[in-house]
Amino acid sequence: MIEQLKEIYSTLIVYKDGSDQLGLDYKWFATENDEIIGIRNDELTSKDVSLLTTFLSPYIVKFPTPTEVERNWREIIFSSVLKKEEKDWKPSNPFRFVYFAFNKNQIEPVLFKDAIEALFNKQVPILWESEHEGFIIEQQMMEEESISYEQIIDILMSDLYVKINFFVGPYKKDIIELTPHYNSLTNVAKRVFLYTNKSVVTYVEAIPFILTKQTEEGLRLDISQTILQEYINDEETIKMIETFFNCNLNLSETAKILHLHRNSLQYRLDRFVEKTGIDIRQFHDAKTVSLALLARK
């Protein structure tokens, strides 16, 4: 296709990894194979652009140009199973998808990618969903000391003033059923931060959300009302319980965060047990109430 287009547009060029930045004097497009081609603006009419965008995707210059590794990842994620089996390239180590999202116009994608690669001290594949969200593909290297995503958030916030959320997927060892895995993570990642104030959420932590989300809405409401009873709209008590859970059922730490005396917190927890018959200081009861709080949201 590219050769045919060259016969029509003499200024057509194909972007090569490692070459100069994409010039603004060119209109850039991405092919179905993720190749980036450009045609000089003065050779294109508005009609040409409309025609080209029917089978090519306009490429926004401020996105980082896809590397060969990123193009390989896109191919094995979005191609058919048969092509995956025939594909020569495959990841050499266990890998995981880490979803990220920051506010629109907080940072240019190119600068964000540079910052992430500086923190990892190596090239890191990133698949962009939009200008402010996408997936980092992290490969597990046994000999390397991994950086936590909480640390990354602290650094990005202090150095670049970027507020960001991460949803950390599980490690996978192969590319079997990679497309449904990627799609499932995408669906959960885009929703999970509506239900938590945490900036970093792991796949394991999201399991209760995933299960609750699959429950019919009427049943979710019934669960929350049955378990929380008269406290279902008591925001002060709800906040206390959520803080207690976030502190791993630690009374002293919870009291400190809530600025309460430990005995006052103990009294309020005792009142909840007395009213509901559910002792959230015990693991199994706490798990049930945690799900009820999630269903309430």
N, C-alpha and C positions, 0 to 999 in steps of 0.2 A: 504493500500500500504506500509506503513511504517513497519508494522509487517512482510510483505513478504520480504522487503529489509533486515530486521534484520536477517532473515534466511540465507541470502547470505553474508552479511557483519557483522561480529560479533562485530566490534567496533562502529557500528552506534549508535549515540546518538541524542536526540532531545533537542534543546536549550530551556531552561525554563527561563521566565522572572525573573530577579533578580539574576541569577546565574553568575558565573565568565565570564570574557570576552571570546569571541570566540577565541579558540586556533588556532595558525598558523600551528600546526601539524595535523590539520584536513582540509579536503576539505569540504566546506559548500555549501549546496543547499537549495533553497526555493521550497516548494511544491505548488500546485495550491491553497491550502488553507492558504498560507503564513506561514506555519510552517517551521522552520529552522532546518535542520538536518545536521549532520556532520559525515564523515567517515574518519578514520585515513589515512593519506597519504600513509603509507607503506602497506595498504591493497588494494590500488587502482593501477591499471595499466592504461596506456593511453587509452587503449581500453575500460576499465570500465568507465572512465570519459566521453568519447565520447558517450557511450551508455546512461549513466545517464542523460546527458544534452539534450537528445532527449525528455525527459518527465519531467525534473526538471530544474529550472533556477539556474545557478551558482550564489552564494551569495557572494558579495564582503565584506570581513571582515570589512573594514573601514566604512561601513554604520552602523548607529545605528540599533540595533536589533528592529524589529517592536514590539511595545507594543500591548497588547490586544485591546486597544481602536483603535489604528491605523489599526489593522487587521479588526476590525469591520467596520471602515470607508471604507476600500478597498472593503469589501464584499458588503456593501449597494450601493457603487458607481458603481461597475463593475458587480454585479450579475443581474439577470433578475428581472423584475417588480414583478413577482410572489413571488420570494424569499424575496424581500424587504417587501412585505406585511406580510409575515410569520415571518420575523425576529423579535426576541424578543428585541434585543438592538436597541435603537434609541437615538439621541441626546436629552438632556433634556432642552436645551435652544436654542434660535435662534443662527445660526452659519453663518460663511462666510469663503470662501476660499481666501487666500491671497497668490498669486504667488510671488516667489522670484527667483532671478537669480544673481549670482556673477561670476566673472571670474574663469576659470578653475584653479585648484591648488592653489587658494587663501587661502582656509581653509578646513580642513577635515570636512566631514559631521557630525561626532561625536562631534567635537568642536563647530560647528555651532549650533547644537541642544542644547548643554549645554548652549551656550551663550543666545539663544532665551528663554530658560526656566528660566534662571537667570533673564532676563529682565522682563518676565511675572510673575516671582516668583511662578511658578507652572508648572506641566507637560503640554506640548503643543503637540498635534498630528501633525506630519509632514509626508506628503506623497512625497517621492522623485521621480522625473522624471529622474534625472541623478545625477552625483556627484556634480553638481553646480547649480541645479535648482529643484524646487518642490513647494509644497503648504503647508503653515501653515493653520491649521484649528482652527479658533478663535471662541470660544463660547461667546456670549454676557452675561455678568454677571452684573445685574443692580446695585449691591451693590459695585462693584469694579470701581476704577478710571482707565480708559483705558490709555495705553501708545500709543502715536502717532508713526506712522511708520517713520516719519521724525526724531523723537527722537532716534528711534532704529538705523537708518542709522548713525546719528551723533555719537552714542556710539560705534557702530561696527567699524566705521572709525577711531575714536580716540583711542580705546583700542586695536583693532585687525588689523587695517589697511585694512579692508575689504570694498570694494566698491560694493554696492548692489542696486538692483532695486526691488521695490514692486509694484504689481498690486493688488489693494484691491477690491475684489468682494462685491456684495450686501449681506445683511443678508437674510437668508432664515429661515422659521419657521418649515418646514417639509422636508421630503426626497422624496416627489413626483417629478418625472421627474428629479432626481438628476444627472443621467448619462449625458443626453444632456446638462444640465447646466454646469457640470464639463468640458465636452468636449468643450463647447463654450468658457468658460473662458480660457481654455488652449490655444485654437487657437488665441484668441485675445491677451492674455498676451504675447505670444511668438513673436508677431508682433508689438505691440503698441509702444515699446520703440525704434523702427526704425524711428518713426515720432515725437518724443518729446525728449527734453533734461531733462525733469523732472525725478527725481529718484523715486517719488511716484505718481502713477496715479490711480485714483478711477474708478470704473465702469461707474459712471455718466460722468466723464470727457472723457471716451473712447467712449461714444455713437456716437459722430460725426465721429470718426474714423471708427466705425463699419458700420455706414450707408454709409459713403463714399466708404468703401472697397467693399460694395455690388453693387456699381454703375459701369457700364461698362466703361472700360478704355477710350474709345473714348469720352464718355460723360464727364468724369472727366477732360480730357484735355480741352474740349470745355468750361467747367465751369470756369476753372482757367484762360484761356485766355480771356474769355468774361468779367470776373469781374476784373482781375488784369490789363488787357490791356497792356500798354507800360511798366508797372512795373513788369511784370512777371519774368524778368531776372535781375531786379535791386536788388541785394542782400542787399545793404545798406538800401533801403527803406523797403524791406521785413523784415529785422531784426528789424527796427524801429517799424513796425506794430505789429510784433509778441511780442515784448517787451511791447508795449502799451496794448495789450490784456492780457499778463501775469500780468500786473499791474492793471487789472480790469478798464481800460480806465482812469487811473489816470495820468494826465499830469505831475504833479510835480514829482511823483515817477519814471515815465518813463524817464524824463529828467535827474534825478539823476543817474539812472542806466546807461544811454547812455552817461553821461558826457556832456550833452548839456544844454545850457541856455533854460529856459522854453519858451521864445519867439521864439527861433530858432526851437524848436520842434513844436510849434504852427504853424509857417510858413510852415514847411514841411508837416504837416497834412493838412493845407489849400491847398497846392499845389496838394496833392493827391485828395482832394475833387474836386478841380477845373478841374483836368485832367480826372477824372473818373466819376464824378457826384455822387459818393458814399461817404457819411459822416460817417466815421468809429467811430466818437465820439457818434453816436446814436446806441443804442443797436441792433436794427434789421439789420441795415447796417453792423455793426461790426460782427454780427453772420454770415451773408452771406460771407463776406470777409474771416472770419476765416475758413469756409468750403472750400472756393476757395484755400486758402493756403494749407489746408490739401490735397485737390485734386491735387495740383501742386506737392506735394511730392510723 
